């Protein structure tokens, strides 16, 4: 295969391939709701039982981010993505044969491990390959996480109606395995030196030759935990909106179709917000962009406590998606700015567990307060306060002193 002489071209192609892997796997994973009713009926389980399968897989996903980050640092990005994508596909293929809920739970555990294997090294690509435009490149890759569900969920819904959930699982799994092998092989032919695993003592950072924190050193740095807590607060509000916006809008008297379209705006916004925020943060700094994005999230989630016109819900959902997509794309960028790229896979693996922790808590408190007060308003008030705390914490974020 013809190789590319232009190093920048090769690296941007790798970004495009990583974007597609995120779009594919995140899109399939978050289309879970398209066959929730079918699973509930055929496996003779309640919807809450089936939902628990997804929740547990999210816990496994968060836990294995650290493992996959370490493997990415040690064995290279292409190999880790390849193994992750294959495991992801195998989990869906096996899931199609489920006859008991515990079997489905096991299969989605495999899916979650595979997803972690794709996500962490994919997001690490720009940090290991770019000196400039790092934030933009990360934003482009992470925008796949917003566009994926928006594009793939309707297709999955159609396949479930046309075939059934078992055949849909098989199609999803085999498609993912085939495309993963093709994409990672193409990545390997790009021959981008910075993506290859190297002995630690021979690695050179494109960001700053003096920045080379290892995971143990990072975990002892208080600034890392400040960033981590801001990520937790961001994730709490995000899962409240993603999981509970649909029933909230139904409660406001909107039709299910209209509520679904409004929720879809969050995905579109995320897809737009990640590269936009990455581009802006490369030029104006991560901290100022994070400050404005989190402020926007707080204002928009408080706005949901008011009765507003339908068109305003569309606008609010879209801009909330922009703010979330942009905010999430800043965490890997600021991690490499502060700690270097040598151990970024393992560092970002730990950092991204904040998403699982905050996400699980956000989904729980929204349901808890709704059951208690029969309204989501109290949850939105709490999220507004938590966003306020996050905004204050961002003010204190600064690059740690050299060790």
HELIX and SHEET records of a PDB file:
HELIX    1   1 UNK A    7  UNK A   29  1                                  23    
HELIX    2   2 UNK A   32  UNK A   35  5                                   4    
HELIX    3   3 UNK A   36  UNK A   42  1                                   7    
HELIX    4   4 UNK A   47  UNK A   75  1                                  29    
HELIX    5   5 UNK A   77  UNK A   95  1                                  19    
HELIX    6   6 UNK A  101  UNK A  129  1                                  29    
HELIX    7   7 UNK A  134  UNK A  162  1                                  29    
HELIX    8   8 UNK A  165  UNK A  190  1                                  26    
HELIX    9   9 UNK A  193  UNK A  195  5                                   3    
HELIX   10  10 UNK A  200  UNK A  202  5                                   3    
HELIX   11  11 UNK A  215  UNK A  219  1                                   5    
HELIX   12  12 UNK A  222  UNK A  251  1                                  30    
HELIX   13  13 UNK A  256  UNK A  284  1                                  29    
HELIX   14  14 UNK A  286  UNK A  303  1                                  18    
HELIX   15  15 UNK A  310  UNK A  339  1                                  30    
HELIX   16  16 UNK A  344  UNK A  351  1                                   8    
HELIX   17  17 UNK A  353  UNK A  373  1                                  21    
HELIX   18  18 UNK A  377  UNK A  395  1                                  19    
END                                                                             
